[in-house]
Amino acid sequence: MSAAAWIALALLAIGLRRLALGYGPTPYRMLFRHEAAYVEAAADAMFPPGGEIPESGVEAGIPAHVDRYLEAMPARQRLLIHALFLLMEQVTLFFPAPGWGGWRRFSSLTPEQRIASLEGWRSSRMFPRRLVFLALRSLLTMGYFSCPSVLRAMEVAPLEIKTPVVEADLLYPRAGRPKSEIAFGPDDVTGLLEEPLPPDAPLHPEYRG
């Protein structure tokens, strides 16, 4: 075998190792192992522990939210998200993070290097890089602000609202249900709420600590 062939095989082995090896198992349904490692690393880089809101990105459940989001997406859009994660995990080979070993895949960088890498994408002079960062930030931010404890810390968790029963509820069932499933009678009518909820009203059960 020629020297060129040996070099090609060595480069192929290095490429395969970088792309597929060294990742642990994933508990998620839609995220591949390399994607789970990337999303966890990027979530804590974008929302690090010890900030104004105590929960980090991983503690707030961003990876699980992204996994559910992928499952609900059409196949074409899901493919684009998979491509985004693959790109951002491996693109440090071409846009390395500062410091030693900045060319390693994103999930193998130090926390400081991950933050610097994302900042490089956010503030890049290249519009496509900023656009890619915006797509990533939007996806991770949706997951972060879906966490009840994050909303409680921001004091924007929804309050518990006892839904009133009005005359229209006697005429129409819930959306998509037959008329035979109308659940209320004349004695159930309460009328519209006349007073706004006070700021100290109980939180919605799903958002209580």
Secondary structure as GFF3:
##gff-version 3
##sequence-region A 1 209
A	DSSP	alpha_helix	3	20	.	.	.	ID=ss1
A	DSSP	alpha_helix	33	46	.	.	.	ID=ss2
A	DSSP	alpha_helix	62	72	.	.	.	ID=ss3
A	DSSP	alpha_helix	75	90	.	.	.	ID=ss4
A	DSSP	three_ten_helix	91	93	.	.	.	ID=ss5
A	DSSP	three_ten_helix	106	108	.	.	.	ID=ss6
A	DSSP	alpha_helix	111	122	.	.	.	ID=ss7
A	DSSP	alpha_helix	127	144	.	.	.	ID=ss8
A	DSSP	alpha_helix	148	153	.	.	.	ID=ss9
A	DSSP	three_ten_helix	167	170	.	.	.	ID=ss10
A	DSSP	three_ten_helix	179	181	.	.	.	ID=ss11
A	DSSP	three_ten_helix	186	188	.	.	.	ID=ss12
A	DSSP	three_ten_helix	205	207	.	.	.	ID=ss13
###
